[in-house]
């Protein structure tokens, strides 16, 4: 893909494999990364963006607060085994007085974050279900972050939102959809 497109490709599997030596990065009952895995991917993305945007640096995980939430049942347990196997669920939230404001448009699977008065970069993310875990981390860096769920990449959206950075955050099983992207 890197050789045959103009997209910059970042594969976060190595970072996840390295992190999994010391901590769980995916839910045991789900195909998705847990918040720690999302943090590892976020860190890898920010490290890569730092090469072009030197003022972007990943926030240490210790600066986020750990918040357990009610137990959940993952997609593998529910869909493949048909057994409700509860698993601890948690989130990370900024452990400081974050200025990020949030707006949701669930009917179109669109989420916006902004930091009023900030002149930081603008971010546009097209994502699958893995993108939700990234939001608490990556939104802290941008004056405006816009997340569109699903597999439609609309050139008009890119033109109208005028982002400094566009991320397509899809898991490997969805990469064939890149062939359907119109010329940008």
C-alpha positions as CSV (number, residue, x, y, z in Angstrom):
1,X,0.0,0.0,0.0
2,X,2.8,2.4,0.9
3,X,4.5,1.7,-2.5
4,X,1.3,2.2,-4.6
5,X,-0.4,5.2,-3.0
6,X,0.3,8.6,-1.8
7,X,-1.1,7.8,1.6
8,X,1.3,7.6,4.5
9,X,0.6,4.2,6.1
10,X,1.1,3.6,9.8
11,X,0.8,0.0,11.1
12,X,0.5,0.1,14.9
13,X,0.7,-3.7,15.4
14,X,4.3,-3.6,16.5
15,X,3.6,-1.1,19.2
16,X,0.6,-3.2,20.4
17,X,2.6,-6.4,20.4
18,X,5.4,-4.8,22.4
19,X,2.9,-3.3,24.9
20,X,1.1,-6.6,25.3
21,X,4.2,-8.1,26.9
22,X,3.4,-6.0,29.9
23,X,-0.3,-5.3,29.8
24,X,-3.6,-6.3,28.2
25,X,-4.3,-4.2,25.1
26,X,-7.4,-6.0,23.8
27,X,-10.5,-7.1,25.6
28,X,-10.5,-10.9,26.3
29,X,-14.0,-11.2,25.0
30,X,-13.9,-8.7,22.2
31,X,-12.1,-8.1,18.9
32,X,-11.5,-4.4,19.9
33,X,-8.6,-2.9,21.7
34,X,-9.3,-1.8,25.3
35,X,-8.5,1.8,26.4
36,X,-4.9,0.8,27.1
37,X,-4.6,-0.5,23.6
38,X,-6.2,2.6,22.2
39,X,-3.6,4.6,24.1
40,X,-0.8,2.6,22.6
41,X,-2.1,3.2,19.1
42,X,-2.6,6.9,19.9
43,X,1.0,7.2,21.1
44,X,2.2,5.6,17.9
45,X,0.1,7.9,15.8
46,X,1.3,11.1,17.6
47,X,4.9,9.9,17.4
48,X,4.5,9.5,13.6
49,X,2.8,12.9,13.3
50,X,5.6,14.5,15.4
51,X,7.9,14.0,12.4
52,X,5.9,16.5,10.4
53,X,4.4,18.5,13.4
54,X,7.2,18.7,15.9
55,X,5.0,20.3,18.6
56,X,2.8,17.3,18.8
57,X,3.9,15.0,21.6
58,X,2.0,12.2,23.2
59,X,0.6,12.8,26.7
60,X,1.9,10.3,29.2
61,X,-0.8,7.7,30.2
62,X,-0.2,8.6,33.9
63,X,-1.7,12.0,33.2
64,X,-5.1,10.4,32.5
65,X,-7.3,9.1,35.2
66,X,-8.5,5.5,35.2
67,X,-12.3,5.1,35.5
68,X,-13.9,1.7,35.9
69,X,-17.4,1.4,34.5
70,X,-20.0,-1.4,34.7
71,X,-19.0,-4.8,33.3
72,X,-19.5,-5.4,29.6
73,X,-19.8,-8.3,27.2
74,X,-17.6,-8.3,24.2
75,X,-18.5,-9.0,20.6
76,X,-16.7,-12.3,20.4
77,X,-18.5,-13.7,23.5
78,X,-21.9,-12.4,22.2
79,X,-21.6,-13.2,18.5
80,X,-19.4,-16.3,18.3
81,X,-19.8,-18.2,21.5
82,X,-23.3,-16.9,22.3
83,X,-22.5,-16.7,26.0
84,X,-22.6,-13.6,28.1
85,X,-19.2,-13.4,29.6
86,X,-18.8,-10.2,31.6
87,X,-15.5,-8.4,31.5
88,X,-14.2,-5.4,33.4
89,X,-14.6,-2.3,31.4
90,X,-12.9,1.1,32.0
91,X,-12.1,4.4,30.4
92,X,-9.4,6.9,30.6
93,X,-10.3,10.6,31.1
94,X,-8.0,13.6,31.3
95,X,-6.6,13.8,34.8
96,X,-6.5,17.6,34.5
97,X,-9.0,20.4,33.7
98,X,-9.3,19.7,30.0
99,X,-10.8,22.5,27.9
100,X,-12.0,20.1,25.2
101,X,-15.7,20.5,24.4
102,X,-17.8,17.7,22.8
103,X,-20.7,17.7,20.4
104,X,-22.3,14.5,19.0
105,X,-24.5,13.9,16.0
106,X,-25.2,10.2,16.5
107,X,-27.7,10.1,13.6
108,X,-24.8,10.5,11.2
109,X,-22.1,8.9,13.4
110,X,-20.3,12.3,13.7
111,X,-18.5,13.6,16.7
112,X,-16.8,16.9,17.2
113,X,-14.4,18.1,19.8
114,X,-13.0,21.6,20.1
115,X,-10.8,23.7,22.4
116,X,-12.3,27.2,22.4
117,X,-9.7,29.9,21.7
118,X,-7.1,27.4,20.6
119,X,-5.1,27.9,17.4
120,X,-3.7,24.4,17.4
121,X,-4.0,22.1,14.3
122,X,-7.3,20.8,13.0
123,X,-7.9,17.1,12.8
124,X,-10.4,15.1,10.6
125,X,-10.7,11.3,11.3
126,X,-12.6,8.7,9.3
127,X,-12.8,5.7,11.5
128,X,-14.3,2.3,12.1
129,X,-15.3,1.1,15.6
130,X,-11.7,1.3,16.7
131,X,-11.7,5.1,16.5
132,X,-14.0,5.6,19.5
133,X,-11.2,4.4,21.9
134,X,-8.8,7.0,20.4
135,X,-11.0,10.0,21.1
136,X,-10.2,10.8,24.7
137,X,-6.5,10.9,23.9
138,X,-6.0,12.5,20.5
139,X,-8.6,15.2,20.9
140,X,-6.4,16.9,23.6
141,X,-4.0,18.1,20.9
142,X,-6.2,19.8,18.4
143,X,-8.3,23.0,18.3
144,X,-10.9,21.1,16.4
145,X,-11.3,17.3,15.9
146,X,-14.0,15.8,13.8
147,X,-14.7,12.1,13.7
148,X,-16.8,10.4,11.1
149,X,-17.7,6.7,11.7
150,X,-18.0,4.3,8.9
151,X,-16.3,3.7,5.6
152,X,-17.4,6.7,3.5
153,X,-14.6,9.2,2.8
154,X,-16.1,12.2,1.3
155,X,-13.8,14.7,-0.4
156,X,-16.3,17.5,0.2
157,X,-16.0,16.9,4.0
158,X,-12.2,17.2,3.7
159,X,-12.5,20.4,1.7
160,X,-15.2,22.0,3.9
161,X,-13.5,21.1,7.3
162,X,-10.1,22.3,6.1
163,X,-8.1,20.0,8.4
164,X,-4.4,20.1,8.8
165,X,-4.3,16.4,9.3
166,X,-6.6,13.7,7.9
167,X,-6.5,10.2,9.5
168,X,-8.2,7.1,8.2
169,X,-8.3,4.9,11.3
170,X,-9.4,1.4,10.2
171,X,-8.6,-2.0,11.4
172,X,-6.8,-4.4,9.0
173,X,-10.0,-6.3,8.2
174,X,-11.4,-3.2,6.7
175,X,-8.5,-2.2,4.5
176,X,-10.0,-3.5,1.3
177,X,-12.4,-0.5,1.6
178,X,-9.5,1.8,0.7
179,X,-9.9,0.6,-2.9
180,X,-13.3,2.3,-2.9
181,X,-11.9,5.7,-1.9
182,X,-12.4,8.4,-4.6
183,X,-9.3,10.2,-5.8
184,X,-8.6,12.8,-3.1
